[in-house]
């Protein structure tokens, strides 16, 4: 808990000026609250009663005012009104400053969280639920605001209030002052009894709410599949089941919060009732006046009110504590491997790529890559083929260091990629995934994502090279046409060509393409590959290939099987020397995909044309 408090307080450091202003306003507010009951005491005891006006006040007022009960009444009431109005203005400024600071802290925490989430390794994002990260970024980021504005400041206000009011009560009536503290042990026991249970319920609510957001995200992101299989009712049923569980947990937490609030209110009301009884007896005995008793009751209310308010919001505080733990859990995750102090800048890379005995596994149990060694020089096109699960995508992901090899080395220009500054290394690698991701913005914005400082002319040149201008000319606003979320209004081929244009615009020496033409027609495919051929001297190009047209165009083909590099060479050589490659080509020649989940043995047993016939077909 101590570490949580210190972590929370660390967010106040950039706001020392505002924090000081809030402390000053808090003290002023408490001072005005301490003065507020006294005008009422004077009205009851002096104006309406027989108690003479204190000499210190009488000496400062005109004799005519002191002599006239009506004038004195008006003066005292006006003074009380000014005190109350001053307290309200102070409270307004206090609240405004607190809210401003709280919102700034939330924004800063969200910014920090997003920055850290982006810095986490790709493995974390593959293994974690996206909706859970979004929930932590959105809902859990309010934890610091709730802890500071809903917890720290009210607790501080209550503590200072308690101290000031207790000191005044000691001065007014010491026995009543000590009697007011009898509620403290009962409040402590009540808090201790309920806090643990509310914490457990708050943790359960946060987990279930996050899961509900995940369910919603999953349904809406897969709406095409839901509609095509007419599973709307099924998904609504699953959502309703999760929703009812979440609602039940939330209602149970609210019930515990209500019980705690009632218990605290009962304790404070009992304390006030006890003070009224004892104070009333003191009035009857003549030890204190009615006005003094009213001052005591007002001070008790000033002490008990913030305590009751904290009790009413304890559930929120418990949820804030749970959220803070969830946020700190994310911030505690180690980011990607940081640059070494002597990291090499990769700005001048030529792109000579070499794998030396590279091995990799995701979980240290199943080997994904085993002893991979090959070379790719600038100006070469290297194709990578293999069945599903062979490790093709994992292999290329090692180049920009999305993952780190378990053994062996990946070198560029004879330098281990681990020695490069990570950001500069990735700036020199252009990657086109099989399903390119498109962002909100225009067509030009999505192409320019490859290089943000590119001119309009450079954007259009990259678009022409990727055969994008063919469909952009048909759009109502050309390159300024907005792109729907995820590129929903574009075809798969159009999205793929935009991804290729984005990569070409980057002008990186290493170009990695994951089946770049799988969703485009034959004419566009030929145009794209014609552009790649012209640009080939500028790049070291690696292509994960599932089409014969792509494979045959390569300088070298890498054949992966179950994480091992079983053959490499040009198309004709592999047809003659690799039975597996020949069978793969046979399947491709009759339109079958290499990604069908079957074993190599089944593939080799499959009846197909032999390698010689395949070569003849391709001729």
C-alpha positions in Angstrom: 0.0 0.0 0.0 2.9 2.3 0.8 4.3 1.8 -2.7 0.9 2.6 -4.2 0.6 5.8 -2.3 4.1 6.9 -3.3 3.3 6.0 -6.9 0.1 8.0 -6.8 1.9 11.0 -5.3 4.5 10.9 -8.0 1.9 12.2 -10.4 1.6 15.4 -8.4 5.3 16.4 -9.0 4.6 18.3 -12.3 1.8 20.2 -10.6 3.5 21.6 -7.6 2.1 25.1 -8.2 -1.5 23.8 -8.5 -1.0 21.5 -5.5 0.2 24.4 -3.4 -2.8 26.5 -4.6 -5.2 23.6 -3.6 -3.5 23.3 -0.2 -3.9 27.1 0.3 -7.6 27.0 -0.7 -8.1 24.0 1.5 -6.8 25.8 4.5 -8.9 28.9 3.7 -11.9 26.7 3.3 -11.3 25.1 6.7 -10.7 28.5 8.3 -14.0 29.8 6.9 -15.8 26.6 8.0 -14.4 27.1 11.5 -15.8 30.7 11.6 -19.2 29.7 10.1 -20.9 28.5 13.4 -20.0 31.6 15.5 -22.4 34.1 14.0 -25.2 31.7 14.8 -24.0 31.4 18.4 -24.0 35.2 18.7 -27.5 35.4 17.4 -28.8 32.7 19.7 -26.9 33.7 22.9 -26.5 37.5 22.5 -29.3 38.9 20.3 -32.0 36.4 21.3 -30.6 35.5 24.7 -29.1 37.3 27.7 -25.4 36.7 27.1 -23.5 40.0 26.7 -21.5 40.6 23.5 -17.8 39.7 24.0 -15.8 42.8 25.0 -13.3 42.3 22.2 -16.1 42.7 19.7 -18.1 45.4 21.5 -15.0 47.7 21.6 -14.7 47.5 17.8 -18.3 48.2 16.9 -20.2 51.6 17.1 -22.1 52.0 20.4 -25.3 52.6 18.4 -25.0 49.1 16.9 -24.2 47.5 20.2 -27.2 49.2 21.8 -29.7 48.1 19.1 -30.6 44.5 19.0 -32.0 44.8 15.5 -28.9 46.5 14.2 -26.7 43.9 15.8 -28.8 41.1 14.4 -28.5 42.5 10.9 -24.7 43.0 11.2 -24.1 39.5 12.6 -26.3 37.8 9.9 -24.6 39.8 7.1 -21.2 38.7 8.5 -22.3 35.1 8.6 -23.6 35.5 5.0 -20.3 36.9 3.8 -18.5 34.0 5.5 -20.8 31.4 3.9 -20.5 33.1 0.5 -16.7 33.3 0.8 -16.7 29.6 1.7 -18.7 28.7 -1.4 -16.4 30.8 -3.7 -13.4 29.1 -2.1 -15.0 25.7 -2.6 -15.8 26.5 -6.2 -12.2 27.5 -6.9 -10.9 24.5 -5.0 -13.1 22.1 -7.0 -12.2 23.7 -10.3 -8.4 23.4 -9.6 -8.8 19.8 -8.4 -10.8 18.8 -11.5 -8.3 20.5 -13.9 -5.4 18.8 -12.2 -7.2 15.5 -12.1 -8.0 15.6 -15.8 -4.4 16.6 -16.7 -3.1 13.6 -14.6 -5.5 11.2 -16.4 -4.4 12.5 -19.8 -0.7 12.2 -18.8 -1.3 8.7 -17.5 -3.1 7.6 -20.7 -0.2 9.1 -22.7 2.3 7.2 -20.6 0.3 4.0 -20.8 0.0 4.2 -24.6 3.7 5.0 -25.0 4.5 2.0 -22.8 2.1 -0.3 -24.6 3.7 0.6 -27.9 7.1 -0.1 -26.4 6.2 -3.6 -25.3 7.4 -6.5 -27.4 5.2 -7.8 -30.2 4.9 -11.1 -28.2 3.0 -9.3 -25.5 0.4 -8.0 -27.9 0.1 -11.4 -29.6 -0.6 -13.1 -26.3 -2.8 -10.3 -24.6 -6.3 -9.3 -25.4 -6.5 -6.0 -27.2 -9.8 -5.0 -25.5 -8.2 -5.5 -22.1 -5.4 -3.0 -23.0 -8.0 -0.6 -24.3 -10.0 -0.9 -21.1 -6.9 -0.2 -19.0 -6.1 2.8 -21.2 -9.6 4.1 -21.0 -11.3 3.2 -17.7 -8.4 2.2 -15.5 -6.5 5.4 -16.3 -8.9 7.3 -14.1 -7.4 5.5 -11.0 -5.0 8.3 -10.1 -7.7 10.9 -10.4 -10.0 8.8 -8.2 -7.2 8.2 -5.7 -6.1 11.8 -5.5 -9.4 13.7 -5.9 -11.6 11.0 -4.4 -9.2 9.8 -1.7 -6.0 11.8 -0.9 -7.5 15.3 -0.9 -10.7 14.4 1.0 -8.6 12.4 3.6 -6.3 15.3 4.0 -9.3 17.7 4.3 -10.9 15.4 6.9 -7.6 15.1 8.9 -7.1 18.9 9.0 -10.7 19.5 9.7 -10.6 16.9 12.5 -7.5 18.6 14.0 -8.8 22.2 13.8 -12.3 21.4 15.0 -11.0 19.2 17.8 -8.7 22.0 19.0 -11.7 24.4 19.0 -13.9 21.9 20.7 -11.3 21.4 23.4 -11.4 25.2 24.0 -15.2 25.3 24.0 -15.9 22.1 26.0 -13.1 19.6 26.6 -15.4 16.7 27.7 -17.5 17.0 24.6 -14.3 17.1 22.5 -13.0 13.9 23.9 -16.4 12.4 23.7 -16.5 13.1 19.9 -13.6 10.7 19.4 -15.5 7.7 20.7 -16.6 7.0 17.1 -13.0 6.5 15.9 -12.5 2.9 17.0 -15.9 1.8 15.6 -15.1 3.5 12.3 -11.8 1.7 12.1 -13.4 -1.7 12.8 -16.1 -1.0 10.2 -13.5 -0.1 7.6 -11.3 -3.1 8.4 -14.3 -5.4 8.1 -15.7 -4.1 4.8 -12.5 -3.0 2.9 -11.2 -6.5 2.1 -14.5 -7.8 0.8 -15.0 -4.6 -1.3 -11.5 -5.0 -2.7 -12.2 -8.6 -3.9 -15.5 -7.6 -5.4 -13.9 -4.6 -7.2 -11.2 -6.8 -8.7 -13.9 -9.2 -9.9 -15.9 -6.3 -11.4 -12.9 -4.9 -13.3 -12.1 -8.4 -14.7 -15.7 -9.0 -15.9 -16.1 -5.6 -17.4 -12.9 -6.0 -19.3 -14.1 -9.4 -20.6 -17.4 -7.8 -21.6 -15.5 -5.2 -23.6 -13.5 -8.0 -25.2 -16.7 -9.8 -26.2 -18.1 -6.6 -27.8 -14.8 -5.9 -29.6 -14.7 -9.5 -30.9 -18.3 -9.4 -32.2 -18.0 -6.0 -33.9 -14.6 -6.7 -35.4 -16.0 -10.0 -36.9 -19.4 -8.7 -37.9 -19.1 -10.0 -41.5 -18.6 -13.6 -40.2 -21.4 -13.2 -37.7 -23.8 -12.1 -40.4 -22.7 -14.6 -42.9 -23.3 -17.5 -40.5 -26.4 -15.8 -39.1 -25.0 -16.0 -35.6 -26.5 -12.7 -34.3 -28.7 -14.4 -31.8 -25.9 -16.7 -30.7 -23.6 -13.7 -30.1 -26.3 -11.7 -28.4 -26.9 -14.7 -26.1 -23.2 -14.9 -25.2 -23.0 -11.2 -24.6 -26.1 -11.3 -22.4 -24.7 -14.2 -20.4 -21.4 -12.2 -19.8 -23.4 -9.0 -19.2 -25.6 -10.7 -16.5 -22.5 -11.9 -14.7 -20.9 -8.5 -14.9 -24.1 -6.8 -13.7 -24.4 -9.3 -10.8 -20.9 -8.6 -9.7 -21.5 -4.8 -9.9 -24.7 -5.1 -7.9 -23.0 -7.1 -5.3 -20.2 -4.5 -5.0 -22.8 -1.8 -4.8 -24.6 -3.7 -2.0 -21.4 -4.0 0.0 -20.7 -0.3 -0.6 -24.2 0.6 0.6 -23.9 -1.5 3.8 -20.6 0.2 4.6 -22.0 3.6 4.0 -25.0 2.8 6.2 -22.7 1.5 9.0 -20.5 4.6 8.9 -23.5 6.9 8.8 -25.1 5.0 11.8 -21.8 5.4 13.7 -21.5 9.1 13.1 -25.2 9.8 13.8 -24.8 7.9 17.0 -21.8 10.0 17.9 -23.8 13.2 17.1 -26.7 12.0 19.2 -24.4 11.2 22.1 -22.9 14.7 21.9 -26.4 16.2 21.8 -27.5 14.3 24.9 -24.4 15.2 26.9 -24.3 18.7 25.5 -28.0 19.2 26.3 -27.3 18.1 29.9 -24.5 20.6 30.1 -26.9 23.3 28.9 -29.4 22.3 31.5 -26.7 22.4 34.1 -25.7 25.9 32.9 -22.2 24.8 32.0 -22.5 25.9 28.4 -25.0 28.0 26.4 -27.4 26.9 23.7 -25.2 28.8 21.1 -22.1 27.0 22.3 -23.9 23.6 21.9 -24.9 24.7 18.3 -21.2 25.5 17.6 -20.2 22.0 18.9 -22.8 20.3 16.7 -21.7 22.3 13.7 -18.1 21.4 14.3 -19.1 17.7 14.7 -20.8 17.9 11.3 -17.7 19.5 9.8 -15.6 16.6 11.1 -18.1 13.7 10.4 -19.2 14.9 6.9 -15.9 14.2 5.1 -15.6 10.9 6.9 -19.1 9.9 5.8 -18.3 11.1 2.3 -15.2 8.9 2.1 -17.3 6.0 3.4 -19.8 6.6 0.6 -17.0 6.6 -2.0 -15.0 3.8 -0.5 -16.2 1.5 -3.2 -14.9 3.8 -5.8 -11.6 4.1 -3.9 -11.4 0.3 -3.8 -12.0 0.2 -7.6 -9.4 2.9 -8.0 -6.9 0.8 -6.0 -7.7 -2.2 -8.2 -7.3 -0.1 -11.4 -4.0 1.3 -10.1 -2.7 -2.2 -9.7 -3.8 -3.1 -13.2 -2.1 0.0 -14.6 1.1 -0.6 -12.6 1.0 -4.2 -13.9 1.2 -2.9 -17.4 3.8 -0.3 -16.6 5.9 -2.9 -14.8 6.2 -5.0 -18.0 9.7 -4.8 -19.6 9.6 -2.9 -22.9 11.5 -4.2 -25.9 15.2 -4.6 -25.6 16.6 -1.2 -25.1 19.4 0.2 -27.1 22.9 -0.5 -25.8 25.0 2.6 -24.9 27.2 1.8 -27.9 24.2 1.0 -30.3 25.1 1.6 -34.0 23.0 3.9 -36.1 21.5 2.1 -39.1 20.9 5.1 -41.3 23.5 4.0 -43.9 22.6 0.4 -44.2 23.0 -1.2 -47.7 20.9 -4.2 -46.8 23.3 -7.2 -47.1 21.4 -9.7 -45.0 22.7 -12.9 -43.4 21.3 -15.5 -41.1 23.8 -17.7 -39.2 22.4 -20.8 -37.5 19.3 -18.9 -36.2 17.0 -20.8 -33.8 13.8 -19.5 -32.2 10.9 -20.6 -30.0 8.0 -18.7 -28.5 7.7 -20.6 -25.3 11.0 -22.5 -25.0 9.1 -25.8 -25.6 8.3 -26.0 -29.3 11.0 -25.0 -31.7 9.8 -22.7 -34.5 13.1 -22.1 -36.3 16.1 -24.4 -36.1 19.5 -23.7 -37.5 18.5 -21.3 -40.3 21.4 -20.0 -42.4 21.1 -18.1 -45.7 22.2 -14.8 -47.3 20.4 -12.1 -49.3 22.3 -9.4 -51.0 21.2 -5.9 -52.2 19.4 -6.2 -55.5 18.3 -9.8 -54.9 14.8 -11.1 -54.5 14.6 -14.0 -52.1 11.4 -16.0 -51.9 10.4 -18.0 -48.8 8.0 -21.0 -49.3 6.7 -23.6 -47.0 3.5 -25.1 -45.5 1.5 -23.6 -42.7 3.5 -23.4 -39.5 6.9 -23.8 -41.3 8.1 -20.5 -39.7 8.0 -18.2 -42.7 6.6 -15.1 -41.0 8.6 -15.7 -37.8 11.8 -15.8 -39.9 11.2 -12.3 -41.4 10.0 -10.9 -38.1 13.5 -11.5 -36.7 15.0 -9.0 -39.1 13.3 -5.9 -37.6 13.7 -7.5 -34.2 10.1 -8.0 -33.4 11.5 -11.1 -31.8 15.0 -12.0 -30.6 16.6 -15.3 -31.8 17.2 -18.0 -29.2 20.5 -18.9 -30.9 22.5 -17.8 -33.9 22.7 -14.3 -35.3 20.9 -12.1 -37.8 23.4 -9.7 -39.5 22.9 -6.8 -41.8 26.1 -5.5 -43.5 28.1 -7.8 -41.2 26.6 -6.2 -38.0 24.4 -8.2 -35.7 20.9 -6.5 -35.7 21.0 -6.6 -31.9 23.8 -3.9 -32.1 21.7 -1.4 -34.1 19.6 1.3 -32.5 16.2 -0.2 -32.7 14.3 2.8 -34.1 16.9 3.5 -36.8 17.0 -0.2 -37.8 13.3 -0.4 -38.3 13.4 2.9 -40.3 15.5 1.0 -42.8 13.1 -1.9 -43.2 9.8 -1.7 -45.1 7.3 -4.5 -44.3 4.1 -5.3 -46.2 1.9 -7.8 -44.3 -0.5 -10.1 -46.1 -3.4 -8.0 -44.8 -2.2 -4.4 -44.7 -3.5 -2.2 -41.9 -5.2 1.0 -42.9 -5.8 4.0 -40.6 -8.4 6.7 -40.5 -7.6 9.5 -42.9 -7.3 9.9 -46.7 -5.8 7.6 -49.3 -2.8 9.9 -49.4 -2.5 9.8 -45.6 -2.3 6.0 -45.6 0.4 6.0 -48.3 2.3 8.8 -46.5 2.3 6.7 -43.4 5.4 5.1 -44.9 7.3 8.4 -44.8 5.5 11.3 -43.1 7.6 14.0 -44.7 6.9 12.8 -48.3 5.6 15.3 -50.8 2.4 14.8 -52.7 4.5 14.1 -55.9 6.4 11.3 -54.0 3.2 9.9 -52.7 1.7 9.7 -56.2 4.9 8.2 -57.6 4.7 5.4 -55.1 1.0 5.0 -55.8 1.7 4.6 -59.6 4.5 2.1 -58.9 2.1 0.0 -56.8 -0.7 0.4 -59.4 -2.8 2.3 -56.8 -3.6 5.2 -59.2 -5.7 2.8 -61.3 -8.5 2.8 -58.7 -7.7 6.1 -57.0 -8.7 7.9 -60.2 -12.2 6.5 -59.9 -12.6 7.7 -56.3 -14.8 10.9 -55.8 -12.0 12.9 -54.2 -9.0 11.1 -55.6 -6.1 10.9 -53.1 -8.1 13.0 -50.6 -10.9 10.4 -50.4 -11.4 9.3 -46.8 -10.7 5.7 -45.9 -13.2 3.9 -43.8 -12.2 2.1 -40.6 -9.8 -0.7 -41.5 -10.3 0.1 -45.2 -13.8 -1.5 -45.2 -14.8 0.5 -48.3 -11.8 -0.8 -50.3 -11.4 -4.3 -51.8 -8.7 -6.7 -50.6 -6.6 -6.0 -53.7 -6.9 -2.2 -53.2 -5.9 -2.4 -49.6 -2.9 -4.6 -50.6 -1.8 -2.2 -53.2 -2.0 0.7 -50.7 0.3 -1.3 -48.4 2.8 -1.9 -51.2 2.7 1.8 -52.1 3.3 2.7 -48.4 6.4 0.4 -48.3 7.8 1.7 -51.6 7.5 5.3 -50.4 9.6 4.4 -47.3 12.6 3.8 -49.7 14.1 1.4 -47.2 17.0 -0.8 -48.4 15.3 -3.9 -47.0 11.8 -4.7 -48.3 9.8 -7.6 -46.8 6.5 -8.7 -48.5 4.1 -11.3 -47.1 2.4 -12.6 -50.3 2.1 -9.1 -51.7 -0.2 -10.0 -54.7 -2.5 -12.6 -53.2 -5.6 -10.4 -53.4 -5.0 -8.6 -56.7 -5.8 -9.6 -60.3 -3.3 -10.9 -62.8 -3.0 -7.5 -64.6 -2.3 -5.6 -61.4 0.0 -8.3 -60.2 2.1 -8.0 -63.4 2.2 -4.2 -63.0 3.3 -4.5 -59.3 6.0 -7.0 -60.1 7.2 -4.9 -63.0 7.6 -2.0 -60.5 9.4 -4.3 -58.1 11.7 -5.5 -60.8 12.6 -1.9 -61.7 13.2 -1.0 -58.0 15.0 -4.3 -57.2 18.5 -2.8 -57.5 17.7 -0.5 -54.6 16.4 -3.1 -52.2 17.2 -6.4 -50.6 13.7 -8.0 -51.1 12.3 -10.9 -49.2 8.9 -12.3 -50.3 6.8 -14.9 -48.5 5.4 -16.5 -51.6 2.4 -18.6 -52.3 2.2 -18.0 -56.1 4.4 -19.6 -58.8 4.7 -16.2 -60.5 6.4 -14.8 -57.4 8.6 -17.9 -56.9 9.9 -18.1 -60.4 10.9 -14.4 -60.3 13.2 -14.9 -57.3 17.0 -15.0 -57.4 16.9 -17.6 -54.6 14.1 -19.6 -53.0 14.2 -20.8 -49.4 12.1 -23.9 -48.7 11.1 -24.2 -45.1 9.7 -27.4 -43.5 8.8 -27.5 -39.8 11.2 -24.7 -38.9 14.2 -26.0 -40.9 15.6 -24.8 -44.1 15.5 -28.0 -46.2 16.5 -26.5 -49.6 17.5 -23.2 -51.2 18.4 -22.2 -54.7 16.8 -20.9 -58.0 13.5 -22.3 -59.3 15.0 -24.6 -61.9 17.6 -26.0 -59.6 15.1 -26.8 -56.8 12.7 -28.4 -59.3 15.5 -30.8 -60.2 16.9 -31.4 -56.6 14.0 -31.0 -54.1 11.1 -33.4 -54.3 9.2 -31.3 -51.7 9.6 -28.2 -53.7 8.5 -30.0 -56.9 5.3 -31.2 -55.2 4.7 -27.7 -53.9 4.9 -26.3 -57.4 2.7 -29.0 -58.7 0.0 -28.0 -56.2 0.4 -24.3 -57.1 0.1 -25.1 -60.8 -3.4 -26.6 -60.2 -4.5 -23.7 -57.9 -4.0 -25.3 -54.5 -2.6 -23.3 -51.6 0.6 -24.2 -49.7 -1.1 -23.1 -46.5 -3.5 -26.0 -46.4 -2.9 -27.7 -43.0 -1.5 -31.1 -44.0 1.7 -32.8 -43.4 4.7 -33.1 -45.7 4.2 -36.9 -46.0 0.6 -36.4 -47.1 1.8 -33.8 -49.6 4.5 -36.1 -51.0 2.0 -38.9 -51.3 -0.4 -36.7 -53.3 -0.8 -37.5 -56.9 0.4 -34.7 -59.0 2.5 -33.9 -62.0 6.2 -34.4 -61.6 8.8 -31.7 -61.5 9.4 -32.0 -65.3 5.8 -31.6 -66.1 5.5 -28.7 -63.7 8.4 -27.0 -65.5 6.6 -27.6 -68.8 3.4 -26.1 -67.5 5.1 -23.0 -66.3 6.9 -22.6 -69.6 
